[in-house]
Amino acid sequence: MILTVLVLVPTAVLFGRVWTDNSDKRSSTELELKGVEYMTALTPLVSALAESQSTGIQGVSEAPESLAAAVTRVSAADAKLGDDLRTKERWADLKDKISKLPKVTGPVNILNAHVEASDLTLALYAAVRRNAQLNRDPDGDISNLQQAVAVDMPTTVTRVNRMGDYANLLQGLPAASRPQVQAQFAHEVLTVQDNVKQLTENLQAAVDNTESDTLSGSLVSALDSFRRGVEAMNRGANPAGTPNAATMSTAQTTLQTALSNLAGITLKEMERLLDDRIGTYDYRRTEAIIMGALALLLVLGALIWPAFTRRRETEPAAERPSDVGSNRPGPYNNPYDQAPGYGELDPTRRGERSGALR
């Protein structure tokens, strides 16, 4: 019995370890899903800031409607997820900077103010990625996807937009003010090329490492559209000569649309992969509960069965029915069935024998 009870100790320890490990992994995956949800809300903000920057340096004082809608969406996401992802302070600072953008005047000042807001947005992406532990995901496909959607894509959108806006500024600046802007424009061109290369490599690595049946097909068309937009942007930039602002403006719009589509596909794929992982953890949790309950029932059965068996052995045997005419156990002796003993006379013939003797 003692040995049977002791079996419960390693069983309980093993069950506790499996349960704790499963719960920790499930909680980590849920946190990653929150990061994906937050970044889904951030994606329109990047494009809206790019639109606000481009229209601002062209003399439009009012912020585009897309910017207000994007801010509202991120505010809702931060109210829901900000405590878990520790983003409330960052978002409050960024929101304050965005609210002041319409008050800035002068093309160069407008561009610099938007650059500051965009950099803070990229920093917010990095904080969400880090605090949601997406950058430490163990699976290769999700690891590459999170790098692409949290770093490469928003950075590429921001840099592409700056490249186009610097090209527009060059058209109206006096010759004395052009060298600095020209140098910044050339820097943005090189940065965009590096970002595009890194983005392509991460997406390709994600496709190569994934077990998803839909990831490859979903990314192919969006990635091709993105690459065409980059090629058109580079043609308009003409780093060796004078940039074509009109060509770049058209390519910029196409590229932003392609990147937004690509980001949406990537985020949905990440969400689906993480949901599948949680489903696996839920199955393992149910499996652990069933195995633990089965082990407990087996141990309880091993404890109860010997006691039940001993009880049956100690129960008194049922009394047997007595033979007819007897009050005590044992065989019944009928005197009429016994043969007379040696020397005894038959009582019915006793008189005859007595007469003969006389």
Secondary structure, 3 states (H helix, E strand, C coil): CHHHHHHHHHHHHHHHHHHHHHHHHHHHHHHHHHHHHHHHHHHHHHHHHHHHHHHHHCCCCCCCHHHHHHHHHHHHHHHHHHHHHCCHHHHHHHHHHHHCHHHCCCHHHHHHHHHHHHHHHHHHHHHHHHHCCHHHCCCHHHHHHHHHHHHHHHHHHHHHHHHHHHHHHHHHCCHHHHHHHHHHHHHHHHHHHHHHHHHHHHHHHHHHHCCCCCHHHHHHHHHHHHHHHHHHHHHHHCCCCCCCHHHHHHHHHHHHHHHHHHHHHHHHHHHHHHHHHHHHHHHHHHHHHHHHHHHHHHHHHHHHHHHHHHHHHHCCCCCCCCCCCCCCCCCCCCHHHCCCCCCCCCHHHHHHHHHHHC
